[in-house]
Amino acid sequence: MASPDVQYAPISTDDAGEVLTLQRAAFVSEAQIYGSVDMPPLTQTLDAVRAELADCYGWTARLDGRLVGALRGRIDGELLLVGRIAIAPDMQGEGIGRGLLDAAERGSGASHSELFTGSLSEANIRLYESCGYEISERVPQDGGTEQVFMRKRLRTG
């Protein structure tokens, strides 16, 4: 589990440079799994990240001031749409992703949360299932892979 020293806070445009660096480092392993570096987390520009952060709902995780995790998404009525989670490679497996999901879910006021990952990203799927997400849809992609959509009820009513 994440160290009690990890601080979670809402994301801001001031975080853009660190977020870009973090996501590029974090998504190298995904690029290796899928055999391609042509994916938005690795090709996105600083200006694009800054613009996205200006119009998103998200959280950061910091340990001793260092950005070790970031979650970006948006709220659409009663639905929290989690768009991207990035965890520093040396901090993966330490509960930071779980902590970011928890902070985002609690802070959103939404009744449901939805996210997606690739079918080859087995560690991501296991994490999301352990956080209460269930597979709701599989969408075929090129190369025989699928986008795996997952949902979680956050509250009733």
N, C-alpha and C positions, 0 to 999 in steps of 0.2 A: 504494500500500500504506500501511497504517497507520504512523504515526510510531513510532519505537522508544520514544518517551516515553509512549505509551499504556500504562496499567497495567490489567491484567485481574485481577479478584478475585471471589470468590463474592458473590452478592447477599444482602442481609439486610433485615429489616423496617426497619432504620434508614434504608434507601435509599428508602422508600415515597414521600415527598413529591417527591423529585427524579425518581423513576421516573415518577410520574404526570405531572409537568410535561413530562418528556422525551417520553413516549408521546403526549401530546396534540399537542405540536409536530410530532412525527415523522409522525403519522397524518393530518395535514391534507391532505397530498398524496394519500393513499389515498382520503380522503373526496371530493376533487375528481375523481379517476379514476372513482369509482363513483357520483358525484352524490348522496351522502347522508352526513350527519354522524351518522346513527343506527347507529353501530358501537361495540362494546364499548371499544376503546381511547380513544374520545372521550367516552363516557358513564360510564365506570367512576368510582366515588368513591374518595377517599383511603382510607376504611375497607376497601373491597373490595380495593384494591391491597395494603394492609398485610396483610390476611388471606391473600391469595394468596401474598405473599412469605414468610409464616410456614410455608407448606406447599408450597414449590416448590423446584426445582433451578434455579439461574440464575447468571448472571455479569454483572458490570458492566465498563464500559470508562471509564476516567477519563484526562483529559489536563490536566495541571497542576491536579489536584483537581476539575475540572469533570466531571460525569457527561455523557459524550458518546454512550454506548450501553448498552443493557441487553438481556439475553436471559433469558426465563423459560420453564420447561418442567417436565418431571418424568421420572423414570426408572421404567419399568415392566418389572421383570425385566431382560432383555437389550436393551430398547428405550429409547432416549432420545427422548422426545416433545417437540419444540421447539414451544412454544406462541405466543410473541410475541417479536419482535425489534424494537427501536426504536433508531434512530440520529438524533442531533441533525441537523436539516436542513442546517446549514452544514458538517457533517462527512460527509454522505453521499457515497459514491464514494471515500472515503479508505482503505478496507480495514478499517474497524472492524467491520462486520458479519461479514466473513470471519474476523477475529480472534476475535470472540465465538463464532462457530460452532466454530472450532478449539479454543478453551479449553473449551467445553462438551463437545465430542466427546471430547477427550483425558481430561478429568476425570471423565467419566461411568462408565467401565468397561463401557459397553454394547457390544454387537456390531453394532447397527444404530441408525440415527437416522431419524426421520420428522418431517416438517413439512408445512405446507400454506400456500397463499396463494391469492388470487383470480386467475382467468384473465386479468383485465385488468392485473394487476400484472406487466407484462412484465420490468421491471428486476429485480424480485425473482426471477422464474423464471430469468433469465439468471445472476444471482448464484449461486443455489443449484445450477444446472447446472455452473457453473464451479468449484464446491466439491465436485463429485462426486455430487450428488444426481440421481436419475432419476425421471421422472414414473411413478408407480405406479397412480394412479387419478384420474379426473375425475368429480366429482359435480355434476350440474346444480343450479343455484340459480335463484331468481326473477330476472327481468329478462334471461334469456338468458346469464347468466354461469355459471361453474363454480368449484367449489373444486378446486384442483389439489393433490393429495397427492404428496409426493416422498419417496423413501427413499435411504439411503446405507448401504453396508456399512462399518463402522468397523474391524472385525477379524474374523478367521475363528475358528471354534471356539466 
